[in-house]
Amino acid sequence: MPSQMHTEAGESAEIVRRQVDLNAEPLRELGAALRKRAPRAVVTCARGSSDHAATFAKYLVETHARVITSSAAPSLSSIYDASTRLDDVVFVVISQSGKSPDLLASARNARECGALVIALCNTPGAPLFDIAHYGIPLHAGAEKSVAATKSFIASMSAIVHLVAEWSEDAALLDALSYAPAQLSRAFALDWSAGLAPLRDATNLFVLGRGYGLGIAQEAALKFKETCGLHAEGFSAAEVQHGPMALVGAGFPVLAFSQADDTRPSIEKVAGEFAARGASVLLAGGKAPGARALPTVDAHAVIGPMLMIQSFYRFAAALAEARGFDPDVPPHLRKVTETV
């Protein structure tokens, strides 16, 4: 029987299809409100997989809405009780459960400090929705596996939808409409070529850049959670500032490359690592010596959603190959209520 992680990840296509339909009118109205408000900045607040979706949001907001975007430290509100001037700022909180105390404290503090608070959440009736000015339901349904999969993809698609409406980008909205069918194709892709290099690995780098950086961070987390494999996610540019000293013969590297101007730099570093004898897996693009993983051709913003979908199926299989149950990572719970 497939794991719960595998099954839930496979639901992503239908979830995105349903979400885009149900959120169409509310996000159209929110996009108009954001254009009228013309915020000076966007601040994101999240933890874990949701924070990786926030990384994706940063690149999307800055390239399409042209508004500087940064990440808030929840501890500033929950521990230090700091009040930061947030007038004319949009504060975006991303959470699966919508009830972690530190995120609630951050959202409440942001609202009191003048921010427009937007909540992306997967739990109907969550306390976070009561604090936010605008709530965006993810519509992913119950997620029983501890490892987040469909809720992460739902967060990405909701972010794409929000930014497309805000920036009135018809091409991006059109690209999102194709995502459900593409997600189905991505989930069917065979990444088993990556099993042998990683079955007995102890360390791993995961690389991405631009829109793909968030999924590199997410994949690294999933390797730790579900496979007992120490992995670190890096920008393909940042990895060259020190971490690359660790990469030598046999060192495993997984690189994600969406179809945009970041691809040449990712292909270059993948090729350099392969030339040193590293075991390089490359999803998207080509590099001498790297083992290619199949991908679905798509808009550069949608590409990372499709690659992480393929990855989730692969990670569930790798976990089992390494003797782990991907649905029950040791020492972890589904909802982490940090303070």
Legacy VTK file of the C-alpha trace (Angstrom):
# vtk DataFile Version 3.0
C-alpha trace
ASCII
DATASET POLYDATA
POINTS 339 float
0.000 0.000 0.000
1.300 3.506 -0.767
2.148 5.717 2.174
-0.195 8.464 3.308
2.461 10.949 2.181
2.387 9.476 -1.334
-1.419 9.457 -1.445
-1.848 13.004 -0.160
0.784 14.411 -2.511
-1.117 12.773 -5.364
-4.219 14.803 -4.465
-2.519 18.120 -5.262
-3.795 18.454 -8.819
-7.447 18.269 -7.821
-6.824 20.537 -4.820
-5.314 23.272 -6.990
-8.161 22.936 -9.486
-10.728 23.349 -6.705
-8.805 26.110 -4.949
-8.450 28.276 -8.050
-12.185 28.030 -8.662
-13.290 28.694 -5.069
-10.838 31.544 -4.479
-11.327 33.310 -7.812
-13.708 36.062 -6.717
-12.194 36.724 -3.242
-8.701 37.007 -4.714
-9.914 39.267 -7.512
-11.301 41.598 -4.848
-8.153 41.343 -2.724
-5.960 42.085 -5.744
-7.949 45.254 -6.410
-7.660 46.248 -2.732
-3.893 45.803 -2.820
-3.556 47.914 -5.954
-5.591 50.654 -4.268
-3.587 50.424 -1.054
-0.199 50.420 -2.867
1.796 49.077 0.120
5.381 50.163 0.631
6.455 46.624 1.626
5.317 43.062 2.200
6.368 41.074 5.257
5.889 37.312 5.413
5.591 35.255 8.579
5.713 31.448 8.696
7.619 28.430 9.936
8.669 25.097 8.439
7.251 24.219 5.033
5.078 27.340 5.121
8.216 29.467 5.420
9.547 27.830 2.264
6.328 28.898 0.542
7.083 32.387 1.880
10.475 32.260 0.132
8.622 31.513 -3.098
6.281 34.431 -2.345
9.196 36.835 -1.919
10.486 36.220 -5.437
7.001 36.320 -6.920
5.899 39.536 -5.212
9.141 41.364 -5.964
9.225 40.355 -9.650
5.507 40.862 -10.390
4.066 43.357 -7.890
7.440 45.150 -7.611
7.137 45.526 -3.839
10.064 44.745 -1.537
9.355 41.639 0.539
11.069 40.331 3.651
10.563 37.675 6.294
9.512 38.472 9.860
10.993 36.683 12.875
7.999 35.427 14.914
10.053 35.608 18.108
10.056 39.412 17.868
6.378 39.295 18.805
6.066 36.104 20.848
9.253 36.469 22.929
10.512 40.057 22.724
7.116 41.775 22.451
8.613 44.185 19.923
6.344 46.642 18.130
7.594 47.457 14.648
6.172 50.275 12.555
4.066 48.513 9.924
1.762 51.165 8.529
1.414 50.813 4.746
2.768 47.253 5.011
1.047 44.015 3.999
1.716 41.238 6.519
1.220 37.746 5.036
0.972 34.844 7.474
1.167 31.329 6.035
0.167 28.416 8.252
-1.319 24.951 7.831
-3.037 24.863 11.233
-3.499 28.569 11.881
-3.074 28.109 15.619
0.643 28.184 16.451
1.021 30.705 19.317
4.015 32.540 17.847
2.316 33.079 14.476
-0.883 34.248 16.155
1.116 36.684 18.289
2.906 37.962 15.194
-0.334 38.461 13.255
-1.993 40.208 16.204
1.008 42.473 16.761
1.236 43.310 13.031
-2.409 44.342 12.958
-1.997 46.506 16.057
1.058 48.133 14.425
-0.919 49.184 11.353
-0.348 46.345 8.869
-2.932 44.857 6.556
-2.897 41.192 7.619
-3.524 38.429 5.076
-3.734 34.808 6.258
-3.160 31.759 4.068
-4.365 28.783 6.078
-5.581 25.229 5.520
-7.785 24.847 8.611
-11.351 26.209 8.379
-12.253 28.310 11.414
-8.628 28.618 12.546
-7.862 31.399 15.087
-5.564 33.004 12.518
-8.548 33.839 10.308
-10.122 35.773 13.205
-7.086 38.070 13.404
-6.525 38.663 9.680
-8.205 41.333 7.588
-8.334 38.861 4.686
-8.289 35.065 4.861
-7.295 32.856 1.940
-8.343 29.223 2.503
-5.968 26.698 0.966
-8.729 24.104 0.465
-6.229 21.227 0.727
-8.405 19.172 3.064
-7.189 17.161 6.024
-3.532 16.208 5.814
-2.806 13.182 8.020
0.827 12.530 7.167
3.155 14.549 9.378
5.113 15.583 6.293
3.324 18.444 4.532
2.891 17.900 0.800
-0.439 18.928 -0.683
-0.755 21.857 1.749
2.631 23.184 0.588
1.648 22.986 -3.076
-1.702 24.588 -2.189
0.194 27.427 -0.497
2.279 27.953 -3.634
-0.748 27.983 -5.925
-2.608 30.423 -3.648
0.415 32.729 -3.710
0.558 32.573 -7.511
-3.164 33.340 -7.699
-2.894 36.259 -5.280
0.092 37.852 -7.013
-1.422 37.333 -10.481
-4.585 39.189 -9.417
-2.628 41.909 -7.622
-0.369 42.559 -10.621
-3.149 41.963 -13.177
-0.922 39.464 -14.939
-3.174 37.635 -17.396
-0.325 35.374 -18.561
0.326 34.196 -15.007
-3.377 33.512 -14.422
-3.448 31.557 -17.662
-0.381 29.564 -16.592
-2.071 28.753 -13.274
-5.094 27.374 -15.127
-2.865 24.695 -16.687
-1.248 23.743 -13.371
-3.723 21.022 -12.287
-3.196 18.957 -15.446
0.554 19.563 -15.257
0.643 18.494 -11.598
-0.972 15.190 -12.565
1.715 14.638 -15.189
4.476 15.654 -12.784
3.321 13.152 -10.166
3.532 10.344 -12.708
7.179 11.055 -13.586
9.779 8.446 -12.655
12.599 9.782 -10.470
13.775 6.329 -9.386
17.189 7.080 -10.904
17.816 9.057 -7.719
17.250 6.117 -5.368
20.622 4.421 -5.771
22.766 7.546 -5.159
20.777 8.484 -2.036
19.827 5.142 -0.487
22.983 5.043 1.656
23.855 8.756 1.688
24.423 10.652 4.946
24.646 14.244 3.665
23.188 16.136 0.734
22.980 19.593 -0.811
19.760 20.713 -2.491
20.089 23.646 -4.871
17.650 26.080 -6.446
17.556 29.730 -7.382
14.947 32.450 -7.810
11.457 30.951 -7.908
13.040 27.542 -7.224
14.864 28.426 -4.003
11.820 27.738 -1.830
11.431 24.189 -3.143
15.146 23.522 -2.550
14.569 24.475 1.087
11.422 22.351 1.192
13.090 19.291 -0.335
15.963 19.560 2.150
13.462 19.577 5.016
11.644 16.534 3.606
14.914 14.601 3.318
15.517 15.256 7.026
11.932 14.575 8.138
11.097 11.489 6.129
14.402 9.923 5.061
16.708 10.476 8.034
19.077 12.198 5.614
20.895 15.372 6.580
20.273 17.826 3.754
20.830 21.556 3.373
19.038 23.786 0.870
21.074 26.513 -0.806
20.827 29.039 -3.572
22.941 27.829 -6.494
24.784 31.148 -6.152
25.147 31.087 -2.348
26.511 27.535 -2.308
29.626 28.843 -4.059
30.429 31.128 -1.124
31.921 28.499 1.161
29.643 25.419 1.262
30.979 24.134 -2.064
34.236 23.253 -0.282
32.453 20.143 1.011
31.521 18.891 -2.449
33.864 16.235 -3.737
33.853 12.679 -5.054
30.622 10.882 -4.209
28.981 13.858 -2.489
25.287 13.891 -3.497
23.623 17.040 -4.884
20.046 17.551 -6.048
19.454 20.671 -8.160
16.131 22.148 -9.292
16.122 24.343 -12.402
13.000 26.071 -13.705
12.920 27.460 -17.257
14.090 31.052 -16.744
17.282 33.107 -16.607
18.518 31.245 -13.512
18.971 28.014 -15.475
22.447 28.699 -16.949
23.929 29.377 -13.505
22.369 26.216 -12.061
23.575 24.123 -14.981
27.059 25.598 -14.544
27.392 24.754 -10.861
25.839 21.304 -11.418
28.419 20.619 -14.124
31.272 21.834 -11.917
30.174 19.590 -9.057
29.828 16.609 -11.393
33.343 17.259 -12.725
34.646 16.877 -9.158
33.036 13.455 -8.966
29.949 14.523 -7.062
26.769 12.517 -7.621
24.547 15.188 -9.169
20.813 14.840 -9.827
19.413 17.639 -11.991
15.690 18.320 -12.403
15.371 20.663 -15.380
18.182 21.685 -17.698
21.280 19.713 -18.642
24.831 19.519 -17.316
27.753 17.244 -18.258
28.034 14.363 -15.805
24.742 15.110 -14.047
21.955 12.536 -13.932
18.819 14.154 -15.425
15.467 13.779 -13.674
12.396 14.243 -15.921
10.268 17.393 -15.582
7.153 18.884 -17.163
7.635 21.938 -19.370
5.814 24.896 -17.834
5.811 28.613 -17.098
8.840 29.485 -14.933
6.618 30.340 -11.935
4.645 27.087 -12.187
7.741 24.936 -12.769
8.783 24.761 -9.087
5.296 23.526 -8.101
5.603 20.699 -10.600
9.130 19.724 -9.576
8.279 19.560 -5.876
5.262 17.415 -6.802
7.567 14.937 -8.559
9.948 15.149 -5.625
7.291 14.252 -3.042
6.573 10.940 -4.744
10.308 10.286 -4.927
10.904 11.223 -1.265
8.185 8.865 -0.062
9.815 6.017 -2.014
13.310 6.936 -0.805
12.158 6.980 2.821
10.889 3.435 2.513
14.052 2.345 0.700
16.052 3.699 3.650
13.849 1.867 6.156
11.722 4.812 7.344
7.980 5.327 7.537
7.472 8.682 5.760
4.155 9.249 7.538
5.569 9.051 11.060
8.901 10.901 11.318
10.577 10.326 14.704
9.991 12.980 17.380
7.620 15.045 15.195
3.920 15.918 15.375
1.617 17.218 12.662
1.053 20.559 14.379
4.018 22.258 16.041
2.806 24.918 18.453
5.946 27.001 18.993
5.936 29.987 21.323
LINES 1 340
339 0 1 2 3 4 5 6 7 8 9 10 11 12 13 14 15 16 17 18 19 20 21 22 23 24 25 26 27 28 29 30 31 32 33 34 35 36 37 38 39 40 41 42 43 44 45 46 47 48 49 50 51 52 53 54 55 56 57 58 59 60 61 62 63 64 65 66 67 68 69 70 71 72 73 74 75 76 77 78 79 80 81 82 83 84 85 86 87 88 89 90 91 92 93 94 95 96 97 98 99 100 101 102 103 104 105 106 107 108 109 110 111 112 113 114 115 116 117 118 119 120 121 122 123 124 125 126 127 128 129 130 131 132 133 134 135 136 137 138 139 140 141 142 143 144 145 146 147 148 149 150 151 152 153 154 155 156 157 158 159 160 161 162 163 164 165 166 167 168 169 170 171 172 173 174 175 176 177 178 179 180 181 182 183 184 185 186 187 188 189 190 191 192 193 194 195 196 197 198 199 200 201 202 203 204 205 206 207 208 209 210 211 212 213 214 215 216 217 218 219 220 221 222 223 224 225 226 227 228 229 230 231 232 233 234 235 236 237 238 239 240 241 242 243 244 245 246 247 248 249 250 251 252 253 254 255 256 257 258 259 260 261 262 263 264 265 266 267 268 269 270 271 272 273 274 275 276 277 278 279 280 281 282 283 284 285 286 287 288 289 290 291 292 293 294 295 296 297 298 299 300 301 302 303 304 305 306 307 308 309 310 311 312 313 314 315 316 317 318 319 320 321 322 323 324 325 326 327 328 329 330 331 332 333 334 335 336 337 338
